[in-house]
């Protein structure tokens, strides 16, 4: 059967339209950014994620010549923030900080979440890593992890631990300990990491795991006694503190990666510029020194085209771990 013929005039108009549209799209990408870029932080002000978001926002602003204000959206373990980003226009003016919590924890913790971690975002690059430390207040009679385990087993259901909320790495770290050591301990979630850390400092709770970066000031000041770290190897920030693996928990490792992401569908030239700015920031020796000063681990870069595969692998890795803890949110 003969194919229907397309009128020559219509073909010329289509070609002309295509020729006009492509340069226009290219021009928009080249002009980006022409206004402020919103950095949506999914956790509370003062948390490790917030600290990292502000450091990256400052660098982006300096390198792009536009303000990058940080907007904290700490509700629902980051679901509010990531849902907001997923619904944003794919124009390059909305970015966020994300990691295991958003990618792997929340899909298990909640019956439903307002985003698909594998479809709704373009992952720009991995920024840094954060491990947790297990601490008690300096006045606590607990001197070691062995002491903590003995106290918890002697008083089932009595010992308490704080977190910045259900499903945070602080919560999951303690839940992993309880699950692997078969402990009956009570979780006391707070509105954010700063409040949970204060609770551990004042004795409202008996112990807690929090990001090393946020605990370092208290540890250095003698407010906290660190008992263990959750990294696979000893932390360069607390080299005298043993790992959970060293203390008899060979399957216990919790090192959180943090990445910058934007909305899926951002024009390729804009995404490429975002990647370029992020890579330049992370290659800056002054930024690397600042990350270390703040307690973050500088991780090897992952090429942007490989980020989605990395995120998918992390989701598959952590989902069974979170299910094993029994943690749930309604």
N, C-alpha and C positions, 0 to 999 in steps of 0.2 A: 504494500500500500504506500502511495506517495505521502510524504510528510507535508503538512500544511506550510505554505510559504509565509514568511514574516515580511511585511511590507518594508521596503528599503528605508523609507522615511522613519519608521518606528525604530529600525535597527540603528540608524544614525543618532536618533534622539537618545536611545538607551546608552550608546557608546559615549555620547557627549555628557550625559548625566553621570556615568561612571567616572569619566575623566575629571568632572568637576568635584565629585564627592570625595575621591581619594585624596587630592591635595588638601581639601578642607579638613578631613580627619587628621592628616599629617600635620597640618598647621596647628590644630588644637593640641595635639600631643606635644609639638615642639614648644608651644607657649606654656604648657603646664610647668609649675603651678602659678596661677594668677591671683590666688586668694588663700586664706588660711586652710590648713589641713588638720582635721580633727583626729587626735589620737585617743581612742577609747580604751580606757584601762578597766579590765573586768574585776579588779579587786580594790580594796579600800586604800585610801591615801595612807602612806606610811608603810604599806606592805612591800615585799620584795619586787613584785610585779609593777607596782606604782613607781618605785625608785628607778627601775630599769626603763619604764615607759618615759619618765621625765628626762632621763639621760639621753635616750634615743631621740626624743622630741626636740631637745635642745640642739643636738647635732644636725638633725634634719633641717631645722629652722636656719641654722648658720649656713648650711651647704646649699639650701634652696632659696634663701632670701624671702621666706614667707613664715608667718607665725605658725607654730604647731602646738596649739593648746591641748593639754591633757584633760579629758573628761572622765571622772571616776564613776563607774556604774557597777557597784559591788553586789547588787542583789542577786539572789538565786545562784550563787556559786559561779558567777560569770555568764549565766544564760541570758540575762537582760542585755549585757554589753554585746555579746556575740550575736544575739538576735537582732539588735539594732544595726550592727555592721552588715549582717546578711541582707537586711532590707534596704540598705543605703544604695544610692545611685552609683553605678560602676564608672565613676568619673575621676577617680584618683584623689578624692578629697576626704576619704575616710579610711583610717588604718587602725589596727588594734594590735595588742600583745596577746599571744595565746600560747598554749602548751598542753601538757598531758591532761590537765583538768578538763579543758574544753573539748579536747579531741577524744579522749578515752574514758575519763571518769564519768562525765555527765551523761553520756548515752546509756550508761548502766545504772547510774544513780536515780535518774528521773524516768517516769513513765513516758514522757515525751519532752523534747527540747525544740526551741524555735529556730533551729538551723541544722544543716547537714554538714558535718565537718569535712567531708570529702568532696562536696559539690558546691558549697556556697562561698568558698574563699579561694583566693590566690595567695599561696604562701611565698612571701618575699625572701625570707631567709632565717636561718637559726641564729639567734643572737648570743645566748649564753646558757650556762647551766647553773643550777642551784641545788645543793644538797642540804639535808636537814641535820640538826643536832638534837639529841635527847638531853634535856636539862631538868634539873630541880633547882629550887632556890638555894642560895648558899647556906641558909640556916637549917635546911632539911637534914634529918638524921641519915637519909639515904646517901651513901657514899659511892655506890657503884651500881651497874646494871644488875648484878647478882643480888644486891640489897633490895632493889626495886622489885625484882621477881619474887623474892622471899616475902616481902611485905604484902604484895598483891595476893599471893597464895595463902598467906596467913589470915587475910581479911577479904574474902571474896565479895566483890560488889562494893567495896568501900573506897578504894583508891580512885581518884579522879584525874582526868587530863583535859586540857583545854585545846581548842583549835580556833582558827578563823572562820569556821563554818563547816557544816556537813559536806564531805566530799573534797575538801581542800587536801593538799599534800600533807598538811599537819595532821588532819584527821586520819587519812589513810595510813600514814606512818605509824600512828599509835594503834590503829585497827590491825595492821599487819603484825605488830608485836603481840597484841592480844591473841590473834588467830594462830600465829606460829608457836607462841609460848603457852597457849591454852589458858589465858588469864581471863578473869571476870573483873573488868574495870569499867568505870563510868565515864562516858564522854560528856563534856560540857562545852557546847559550841558557843562562840561569841560572834559579834557582828563583823569582826575583821581580825587580822593578825595582831595589830597593836593592842587591842583589848584582850586577846587571848594571852599574849606575852605578859601583859600587866597582871593578869590573873595568876600566872605561874610565878611571877616575881613577888607578889604580895601573899602568896600562900592560899589563895582561893581554891587552887587545885594542887594536886601532889606532884605532877610531872607534866611534861609536854615536849613534843617535837615541833620545832619551827625552823624556818630557813636560817642557815648559818649567817647569811648576810644581815638579817635583822636581829640576830642574837649576839653578834660580835661585840657591840658596845657594852651590853650587860655582862658578857663573859669577861671582857677585858677589865671592867670596873669591879669585878668580884661579886656581882649581884647573882649570877647563875653559876652552878657547878655542872659542866658538861660531862655526860656519862658515856656517850657514844655518838658516832656520826653514821649517816646512812649511805655514804658513797662506797663504791667498790674498793677504793684504796683510801688511806688516811688523807684527810683534807690538809692542803697546804696552809690553811688558815688556823687549823687546830691540830698540828702534827703530833701532839702528845696524847690525843684522844683516840681510842681504838674504834675500829669499825664494828658494825653489828655482826659482820661476817667473822671477825676475829673473836667475838664474844660468844660464839656458838650458834649463830644463825646464818648458815652458808647460803641460803636462798634469799637473804634480806639485802636488797639494794634499792635505794630510792634517790635517784638523781634526776631532777626535773630539768627539762630543756624548755627554753622560752624562744618564741619566734615572733616575727612581725608578719602580719597578714593584711590583706585588703579584700575588697569584694571581688568575687569571681566576675569575669567579663570586662575588667579594666582594659582599655586599649593596650596592645602589646608595647608600643613605644613608651607609654607612661609606666607600665610595669617594669620595663627594662631600665628606665631612669630610677625607679624606686630601688631596684636591685643594685644599681650602680652606687647610689647614695649610701645604702646600707653596707655594702662591701667596703666602700671607702671609709666609712665610720669605724667599722670593726677592724680594719687594717691600721688605723691610726694608733700609734704607740701610746699617746696620751690617753686615749679612750680605753685601751687595754689596761693601762695602769689604774685608771679610775675604776674599771670593773673589778679588778683585783682588790683595790682598797675597800670597795663596797661589799666584798665577800662573794662575788660571782666567779664562776669558772669559765675561762675563755676556751671555747670549744672549736674544733676544726670546722671550717665552713662547709656547707653542703650546697652544691650548685643548684640554682633555683629550679631548673627543670626536674631535679631529683627530689624536690621537697615533698611533693604530693605522695610519692612512693614511700618516703620516710614517714610521713604522717600516717599513711595507711598501715605500715608495719608497726608503728607505735600503738595504734588503736587495737590491732590484733594482739599485741603483746600484753597490754595492760587490762583489757576487758576481763579476762579470766581471773586476774589478780584482784580486781575490785569486786567481782562477784564472790570470791572466796572470803572476803572480809565481811560480807553480809550487809554492808552499808547501803542504805536506801534513803531517798527523799521523795516526798509526795508533792 
